[in-house]
């Protein structure tokens, strides 16, 4: 009996071991989760806690009845405004409810709104759908295809290891996020915000993949964790999107609203704003904005881990395993390099020839961002990796997996933006608010200009916001006997804001399309930065205008 006891003990231990092995959760494939994710996931496709699931169900159910209720009630309110404007406002309010509550995928909410506009006869179908031919949408398509190739070939991962191996950067998640934000800001000062985010997104995903695997290996997260729900991922991707908007304010060519606002200001006031004067005026404000942005993102989306212990050794080992660049990586780098060079060229021309020169106008018109993006992406289907088998760098089946939902979503955002301007609804909102508030002094009008530009930018593109709000603010300031320069410039700066919704800016749409940022997380982070950014513009822009000697 004594001799049987060890055998029984061994058998029971073996049984427990087998049970543990069979019940152990499967290990998440981080690369597959980040590369092959579904952006607009239903509740059944997400891993939620019971409390989160109850909240999401309540939020979505609320949207199902609140969106049509808000639309119908606003339609029948006895308002003193043209019928066309009231109908558009009613539909837009309903769509905003759909976007915030997500009872249907966000792109579908936008399409419902476009359909409602046509059914209510706000505008004919052809006019409503015309913005889907916007060059911005082709920038999305081309950039997404390039990003797909960078991720699939492993080039993004190689870039990520390069950044993480910089001295001191890879030691903490805070340093990684801040360093990536600085790179984004500087690049977006001379390249458009959309192009900047599109070209850096694959590297950001590669960096997140590296850090997520490190966390998985160190036991910081469960073996079967969902990489798309990491707060670290949300902070990194939102830094990319919001950092580009901040950096775009540094120069007149950094973002289209800058050029639009500057043109209106110079036309109405006669004051010329040179490239250097703009940069000198914007630099301190942008620096403060960046510090505030980093603090907000790290507080609202507190990373699961702070210190990245052993990351240097991990990165060194992973870089050694990568070996030499593959043919697919080289081809992708070539296509990416050509695309970026052509994107940067108009900005370089502007530095030397000025934005008013015919040379700049010719170059910027012919090297349109959207056209450059699709031509760069087309190279991936021409450059071979195996000529004998006629195998190109990217197959169409791979390219077809890009995020078409985000493209549709931003198309609907452009529709509403163009209609806000063409129907006169934006002008009605601005003038009515100004009359109701009784604005008379410079600070109040400046604050109103900044807030109005941000609010308009939340539901339409920043370009449309500048085009609509700056012409509204100029006559309001003049009528009040106030120098319009300060208020109009505040509206120009604030037009690049609007961080709450995916449709607010192309950068937001790309960030949301990554699948790493939920709508609730974007709203929480975005509204905080909207408020802080508006305060910084209102307080420090007048100071910098005096320092530079304008107004």
Legacy VTK file of the C-alpha trace (Angstrom):
# vtk DataFile Version 3.0
C-alpha trace
ASCII
DATASET POLYDATA
POINTS 551 float
0.000 0.000 0.000
2.876 2.312 0.764
4.444 1.587 -2.588
1.197 2.485 -4.399
0.969 5.908 -2.751
3.637 7.670 -4.848
2.071 6.301 -8.062
-1.316 7.673 -7.040
0.243 11.032 -6.189
2.058 11.178 -9.551
-1.149 10.307 -11.398
-3.143 12.990 -9.576
-0.444 15.615 -10.294
-0.388 14.595 -13.962
-4.179 14.857 -14.106
-4.102 18.351 -12.573
-1.390 19.353 -15.057
-3.456 18.092 -17.985
-6.519 19.921 -16.660
-4.519 23.153 -16.335
-3.218 22.800 -19.888
-6.672 22.224 -21.340
-8.257 25.134 -19.441
-5.422 27.624 -20.094
-6.671 30.461 -22.331
-5.229 30.621 -25.848
-2.405 33.121 -26.345
-3.429 36.174 -28.359
-1.625 36.684 -31.672
-0.895 40.408 -31.293
0.173 41.000 -34.911
-2.934 39.288 -36.265
-5.193 41.221 -33.875
-3.728 44.586 -34.904
-3.479 43.846 -38.640
-6.660 41.870 -39.232
-9.047 43.580 -36.833
-12.575 44.725 -37.549
-12.961 48.451 -36.854
-16.678 48.704 -36.207
-17.149 45.693 -33.934
-20.503 44.627 -32.514
-20.867 43.775 -28.817
-20.485 40.080 -29.611
-17.105 40.746 -31.255
-15.658 42.581 -28.225
-14.342 41.351 -24.886
-16.229 43.383 -22.303
-16.692 43.132 -18.574
-20.322 42.695 -17.417
-20.451 46.367 -16.353
-19.071 47.539 -19.703
-21.542 45.342 -21.572
-24.482 46.775 -19.618
-23.296 50.324 -20.349
-22.818 49.634 -24.072
-26.248 48.009 -24.385
-27.888 50.963 -22.623
-25.986 53.461 -24.802
-26.924 51.753 -28.054
-30.567 51.212 -27.051
-30.855 54.893 -26.108
-29.619 55.893 -29.546
-32.281 53.822 -31.303
-35.117 55.983 -29.928
-33.317 59.246 -29.128
-31.965 59.900 -32.652
-35.356 59.820 -34.448
-37.003 61.673 -31.535
-34.502 64.544 -31.643
-34.846 64.785 -35.432
-38.649 64.839 -35.466
-38.964 67.278 -32.553
-36.522 69.757 -34.129
-38.285 69.472 -37.507
-41.558 70.715 -36.020
-40.199 73.411 -33.699
-41.601 76.874 -34.621
-38.213 78.440 -35.441
-37.637 81.614 -37.413
-35.296 80.088 -39.980
-35.544 78.834 -43.576
-37.120 75.373 -43.951
-34.016 73.996 -45.705
-31.751 75.030 -42.824
-34.121 73.653 -40.179
-34.373 70.304 -41.969
-30.585 70.057 -42.272
-30.131 70.956 -38.596
-32.704 68.331 -37.548
-31.006 65.592 -39.565
-27.546 66.612 -38.361
-28.649 66.505 -34.715
-30.070 63.012 -35.232
-26.873 61.834 -36.918
-24.735 63.210 -34.076
-26.839 61.167 -31.650
-26.265 58.080 -33.827
-22.512 58.748 -33.915
-22.266 59.176 -30.141
-24.508 56.260 -29.117
-23.632 53.818 -31.954
-26.897 51.839 -32.264
-25.626 51.188 -35.796
-21.995 51.277 -37.030
-20.842 54.894 -37.293
-20.468 54.878 -41.124
-24.047 53.587 -41.417
-25.235 56.436 -39.187
-23.659 58.901 -41.616
-25.277 57.190 -44.607
-28.686 57.300 -42.892
-28.220 61.042 -42.515
-27.301 61.503 -46.181
-30.360 59.481 -47.171
-32.602 61.578 -44.903
-31.275 64.792 -46.476
-32.328 63.632 -49.931
-35.699 62.223 -48.793
-36.547 65.529 -47.064
-35.530 67.353 -50.263
-32.876 69.481 -48.575
-30.773 68.990 -51.717
-30.989 66.608 -54.730
-29.176 63.270 -54.543
-26.410 64.257 -56.979
-25.600 67.366 -54.967
-25.650 65.479 -51.666
-23.321 62.746 -52.924
-20.915 65.015 -54.852
-18.468 65.367 -51.900
-17.698 61.647 -52.163
-15.474 62.663 -55.067
-13.323 64.748 -52.724
-9.554 64.431 -53.067
-9.353 63.758 -49.324
-11.110 60.412 -49.753
-8.507 59.356 -52.318
-5.803 60.366 -49.836
-7.418 57.928 -47.413
-7.570 55.117 -49.992
-3.969 55.497 -51.162
-2.548 55.975 -47.666
-4.474 52.997 -46.283
-3.140 50.746 -49.055
0.425 51.922 -48.359
-0.129 51.308 -44.639
-1.451 47.812 -45.372
1.729 47.002 -47.283
3.945 48.439 -44.539
2.255 46.257 -41.936
2.102 43.137 -44.084
5.705 43.310 -45.284
7.060 43.995 -41.787
8.461 47.435 -42.686
6.344 49.130 -39.995
7.761 46.760 -37.388
11.307 47.590 -38.519
10.583 51.342 -38.211
9.115 50.760 -34.751
12.229 48.950 -33.528
14.363 51.785 -34.901
12.444 54.403 -32.877
12.347 52.265 -29.725
16.107 51.752 -29.932
16.782 55.517 -29.739
18.681 56.393 -26.507
16.280 56.628 -23.561
13.069 56.500 -25.621
12.197 52.859 -25.040
12.553 52.911 -21.265
8.986 54.041 -20.513
5.632 54.243 -22.254
5.455 57.971 -21.459
8.709 58.625 -23.335
7.535 56.544 -26.295
4.249 58.451 -26.543
5.867 61.884 -26.107
8.714 61.121 -28.565
6.233 59.901 -31.163
4.153 63.031 -30.599
7.164 65.298 -31.170
7.966 63.507 -34.446
4.329 63.860 -35.526
4.178 67.585 -34.677
7.367 68.472 -36.520
6.401 66.490 -39.598
2.864 67.902 -39.765
4.290 71.443 -39.776
5.341 70.965 -43.420
3.247 67.970 -44.516
-0.545 67.949 -44.295
-2.043 66.533 -41.109
-3.836 63.750 -42.990
-0.712 62.641 -44.828
1.352 62.765 -41.623
-1.040 60.523 -39.709
-1.457 58.162 -42.650
2.299 57.677 -43.073
3.034 57.291 -39.333
0.110 55.026 -38.414
1.839 51.790 -39.517
4.882 52.668 -37.386
2.621 53.425 -34.417
0.912 50.046 -34.824
4.315 48.389 -35.083
5.482 50.077 -31.878
2.291 49.063 -30.093
2.749 45.478 -31.282
6.253 45.394 -29.795
5.143 46.845 -26.456
2.028 44.635 -26.292
4.112 41.496 -26.845
6.551 42.633 -24.162
3.633 43.141 -21.746
2.284 39.721 -22.696
5.660 38.039 -22.106
6.115 39.835 -18.757
2.636 38.818 -17.558
1.390 42.419 -17.330
-1.688 41.400 -19.353
-3.467 38.067 -19.642
-2.301 35.629 -22.304
-5.616 35.998 -24.173
-5.894 39.811 -23.801
-7.459 42.020 -26.490
-4.736 44.334 -27.936
-7.424 46.640 -29.340
-8.586 47.584 -25.829
-5.226 48.689 -24.416
-5.230 52.182 -22.902
-1.615 52.402 -24.066
-2.776 51.889 -27.642
-5.474 54.557 -27.347
-2.996 57.085 -25.904
-0.431 56.403 -28.657
-2.916 56.608 -31.539
-4.655 59.706 -30.166
-1.245 61.367 -29.737
-0.686 60.679 -33.429
-4.034 62.202 -34.455
-4.147 65.160 -32.073
-0.396 65.829 -32.304
-0.712 66.296 -36.062
-3.394 68.955 -35.518
-1.171 70.786 -33.028
1.870 70.594 -35.314
-0.206 71.754 -38.270
-0.638 75.125 -36.556
3.127 75.800 -36.525
3.324 77.076 -40.115
0.876 78.601 -42.622
1.280 75.543 -44.854
0.803 73.018 -42.043
-2.967 72.795 -42.475
-5.512 74.127 -45.025
-7.442 76.187 -42.418
-4.268 78.240 -41.856
-4.123 79.339 -45.485
-7.881 79.923 -45.671
-7.931 82.031 -42.497
-4.832 83.971 -43.480
-6.315 84.810 -46.890
-9.553 86.157 -45.335
-7.640 88.147 -42.706
-5.266 89.729 -45.214
-8.148 90.575 -47.540
-10.261 92.243 -44.833
-7.578 93.900 -42.679
-4.768 94.529 -45.161
-2.216 93.020 -42.756
0.181 90.525 -44.347
1.321 87.551 -42.274
4.683 86.202 -43.423
5.787 82.610 -42.940
8.252 83.552 -40.185
5.788 85.845 -38.386
3.165 83.093 -38.324
5.671 80.562 -36.973
6.979 82.963 -34.314
3.418 83.663 -33.201
2.329 80.011 -33.198
5.415 78.301 -31.714
4.896 79.158 -28.003
1.166 78.387 -28.226
1.809 75.047 -29.948
4.448 74.154 -27.343
1.958 74.783 -24.531
-0.698 72.833 -26.415
1.627 69.863 -26.808
2.469 69.787 -23.105
-1.254 69.948 -22.275
-2.010 67.235 -24.846
0.571 64.836 -23.428
-0.707 65.382 -19.888
-4.360 64.905 -20.890
-3.787 61.744 -22.913
-1.627 60.118 -20.237
-4.156 60.959 -17.511
-7.348 60.053 -19.390
-5.797 56.955 -21.018
-3.385 55.897 -18.283
-1.092 53.192 -19.811
-1.240 49.730 -18.251
2.528 49.861 -17.726
4.947 52.750 -17.197
8.442 51.299 -17.181
9.435 49.110 -20.096
12.008 47.019 -18.285
14.310 45.017 -20.507
13.020 46.711 -23.655
16.531 47.501 -24.925
17.538 43.829 -24.830
14.172 42.788 -26.255
14.381 45.251 -29.154
18.025 44.317 -29.840
17.097 40.639 -30.042
14.064 41.268 -32.239
16.044 43.491 -34.631
18.647 40.739 -34.959
15.887 38.253 -35.843
14.531 40.551 -38.553
17.717 40.235 -40.562
18.087 42.043 -43.867
15.190 43.794 -45.565
13.054 41.593 -47.798
12.179 42.501 -51.371
8.629 43.363 -50.259
9.990 45.740 -47.598
12.324 47.432 -50.097
9.513 47.883 -52.624
7.183 49.255 -49.968
9.885 51.649 -48.745
10.438 52.847 -52.318
6.717 53.471 -52.915
6.372 55.109 -49.500
9.460 57.286 -50.069
8.238 58.504 -53.457
4.801 59.298 -52.025
6.198 61.233 -49.049
8.627 63.154 -51.281
5.783 64.264 -53.544
3.638 65.147 -50.516
6.429 67.323 -49.074
7.378 69.028 -52.352
4.625 71.733 -52.313
5.624 72.678 -48.754
9.278 73.002 -49.726
8.344 75.165 -52.717
6.238 77.369 -50.407
9.221 77.887 -48.078
11.291 79.388 -50.900
8.761 80.833 -53.353
5.917 81.696 -50.963
2.308 80.536 -51.009
1.263 83.423 -53.262
3.630 82.474 -56.101
2.469 80.898 -59.351
5.129 78.193 -58.929
3.591 77.067 -55.638
0.087 77.160 -57.095
1.137 75.027 -60.072
3.041 72.486 -57.989
0.355 72.159 -55.294
-2.403 71.756 -57.895
-0.577 69.101 -59.905
0.779 67.226 -56.901
-2.622 66.938 -55.280
-2.459 64.841 -52.105
-5.143 62.390 -53.156
-3.650 61.800 -56.592
-0.147 61.358 -55.152
-1.509 58.859 -52.601
-3.231 56.619 -55.158
-0.274 56.778 -57.557
2.098 55.815 -54.729
-0.200 52.943 -53.780
-0.372 51.840 -57.428
3.401 51.280 -57.391
2.839 48.397 -54.972
0.980 46.534 -57.719
3.798 47.187 -60.222
6.977 46.545 -58.214
7.553 42.761 -58.223
8.745 40.483 -55.425
8.901 37.462 -57.748
9.008 38.355 -61.439
8.877 34.762 -62.672
5.562 34.207 -60.936
4.468 37.774 -61.786
3.883 38.369 -58.087
3.707 42.040 -57.094
4.415 43.568 -53.674
0.715 43.640 -52.839
-2.260 41.689 -54.141
-5.664 43.272 -54.567
-7.143 40.784 -52.108
-4.778 42.263 -49.494
-5.509 45.868 -50.495
-9.263 45.234 -50.370
-8.980 44.670 -46.621
-8.334 48.363 -45.928
-10.795 50.240 -43.721
-13.529 51.188 -46.204
-15.855 52.056 -43.320
-13.700 55.021 -42.306
-13.627 56.223 -45.927
-17.436 56.124 -46.074
-17.664 57.808 -42.665
-15.478 60.734 -43.624
-17.323 61.066 -46.944
-20.564 61.616 -45.046
-18.765 64.155 -42.840
-17.736 66.120 -45.927
-21.363 66.019 -47.136
-22.615 67.687 -43.950
-19.731 70.164 -43.948
-20.453 71.359 -47.461
-24.194 71.647 -46.737
-23.581 73.661 -43.557
-21.885 76.266 -45.738
-24.048 76.101 -48.881
-27.421 76.255 -47.077
-26.303 79.110 -44.830
-26.972 77.143 -41.624
-23.489 77.782 -40.211
-23.821 81.528 -40.828
-27.261 81.540 -39.189
-25.882 79.772 -36.110
-22.952 82.192 -35.814
-24.921 85.397 -36.256
-27.787 84.268 -33.999
-25.383 83.296 -31.224
-23.531 86.607 -31.532
-26.742 88.653 -31.353
-28.020 86.625 -28.409
-24.758 87.000 -26.464
-24.441 90.731 -27.254
-20.676 90.640 -27.868
-18.935 94.030 -27.709
-15.319 93.675 -26.472
-12.284 92.042 -28.100
-11.795 89.245 -25.542
-15.444 88.151 -25.676
-15.470 88.098 -29.492
-12.157 86.190 -29.537
-13.567 83.611 -27.121
-16.754 83.331 -29.188
-14.708 82.885 -32.382
-12.629 80.067 -30.881
-15.612 78.228 -29.381
-17.728 78.564 -32.545
-14.893 77.282 -34.756
-14.371 74.256 -32.492
-18.098 73.461 -32.375
-18.464 73.690 -36.159
-15.304 71.636 -36.639
-16.749 68.840 -34.463
-19.367 68.007 -37.081
-17.518 68.933 -40.243
-13.963 69.119 -41.571
-11.535 71.713 -40.198
-11.209 73.188 -43.692
-14.967 73.750 -43.891
-14.931 75.198 -40.361
-12.345 77.837 -41.314
-14.156 78.598 -44.574
-17.437 79.168 -42.737
-16.484 80.697 -39.368
-13.743 83.205 -40.295
-16.010 85.129 -42.744
-18.686 85.216 -39.997
-16.328 86.556 -37.303
-14.768 89.353 -39.378
-17.987 91.434 -39.820
-19.090 90.711 -36.210
-15.822 92.210 -34.895
-15.992 95.179 -37.272
-19.603 95.913 -36.281
-18.542 95.936 -32.618
-15.729 98.411 -33.405
-13.054 95.827 -32.523
-9.920 95.021 -34.538
-10.964 91.810 -36.342
-7.396 90.475 -36.678
-7.272 88.801 -33.261
-10.734 87.206 -33.384
-10.337 85.954 -36.956
-6.933 84.432 -36.154
-8.430 82.740 -33.077
-11.108 81.203 -35.304
-8.411 80.065 -37.746
-6.414 78.335 -35.005
-9.499 76.797 -33.388
-10.739 75.441 -36.722
-7.949 72.858 -36.536
-9.482 71.581 -33.310
-12.560 69.392 -33.010
-11.257 66.235 -31.347
-14.438 64.576 -30.052
-15.768 62.671 -33.076
-14.199 60.598 -35.874
-15.737 62.909 -38.500
-14.237 66.059 -36.953
-10.905 65.726 -38.788
-9.358 63.200 -41.184
-6.807 62.449 -38.455
-9.583 61.500 -36.040
-11.143 59.249 -38.661
-7.845 57.445 -39.244
-7.309 57.046 -35.491
-10.792 55.659 -35.003
-10.331 53.403 -38.013
-7.324 51.783 -36.329
-9.778 50.019 -34.013
-7.745 51.051 -30.960
-9.846 54.061 -29.958
-13.476 53.605 -28.931
-15.944 56.433 -29.509
-16.391 56.972 -25.759
-12.628 57.190 -25.222
-12.275 59.649 -28.113
-15.059 61.820 -26.692
-13.542 61.857 -23.187
-10.058 62.718 -24.449
-11.286 65.078 -27.160
-13.619 67.244 -25.113
-10.917 67.746 -22.474
-8.360 68.860 -25.050
-10.968 71.016 -26.851
-11.575 72.949 -23.621
-7.902 73.303 -22.678
-6.929 74.213 -26.248
-9.624 76.881 -26.482
-8.424 78.432 -23.210
-4.821 78.503 -24.466
-5.873 80.185 -27.723
-8.039 82.777 -25.946
-5.378 83.649 -23.352
-2.094 83.410 -25.248
-2.927 84.346 -28.846
-3.521 88.047 -27.996
-0.189 88.072 -26.130
1.721 86.600 -29.080
0.008 88.987 -31.527
1.330 91.910 -29.452
4.798 90.319 -29.191
5.087 89.857 -32.966
3.562 93.313 -33.561
0.292 92.562 -35.346
-3.205 93.952 -34.919
LINES 1 552
551 0 1 2 3 4 5 6 7 8 9 10 11 12 13 14 15 16 17 18 19 20 21 22 23 24 25 26 27 28 29 30 31 32 33 34 35 36 37 38 39 40 41 42 43 44 45 46 47 48 49 50 51 52 53 54 55 56 57 58 59 60 61 62 63 64 65 66 67 68 69 70 71 72 73 74 75 76 77 78 79 80 81 82 83 84 85 86 87 88 89 90 91 92 93 94 95 96 97 98 99 100 101 102 103 104 105 106 107 108 109 110 111 112 113 114 115 116 117 118 119 120 121 122 123 124 125 126 127 128 129 130 131 132 133 134 135 136 137 138 139 140 141 142 143 144 145 146 147 148 149 150 151 152 153 154 155 156 157 158 159 160 161 162 163 164 165 166 167 168 169 170 171 172 173 174 175 176 177 178 179 180 181 182 183 184 185 186 187 188 189 190 191 192 193 194 195 196 197 198 199 200 201 202 203 204 205 206 207 208 209 210 211 212 213 214 215 216 217 218 219 220 221 222 223 224 225 226 227 228 229 230 231 232 233 234 235 236 237 238 239 240 241 242 243 244 245 246 247 248 249 250 251 252 253 254 255 256 257 258 259 260 261 262 263 264 265 266 267 268 269 270 271 272 273 274 275 276 277 278 279 280 281 282 283 284 285 286 287 288 289 290 291 292 293 294 295 296 297 298 299 300 301 302 303 304 305 306 307 308 309 310 311 312 313 314 315 316 317 318 319 320 321 322 323 324 325 326 327 328 329 330 331 332 333 334 335 336 337 338 339 340 341 342 343 344 345 346 347 348 349 350 351 352 353 354 355 356 357 358 359 360 361 362 363 364 365 366 367 368 369 370 371 372 373 374 375 376 377 378 379 380 381 382 383 384 385 386 387 388 389 390 391 392 393 394 395 396 397 398 399 400 401 402 403 404 405 406 407 408 409 410 411 412 413 414 415 416 417 418 419 420 421 422 423 424 425 426 427 428 429 430 431 432 433 434 435 436 437 438 439 440 441 442 443 444 445 446 447 448 449 450 451 452 453 454 455 456 457 458 459 460 461 462 463 464 465 466 467 468 469 470 471 472 473 474 475 476 477 478 479 480 481 482 483 484 485 486 487 488 489 490 491 492 493 494 495 496 497 498 499 500 501 502 503 504 505 506 507 508 509 510 511 512 513 514 515 516 517 518 519 520 521 522 523 524 525 526 527 528 529 530 531 532 533 534 535 536 537 538 539 540 541 542 543 544 545 546 547 548 549 550
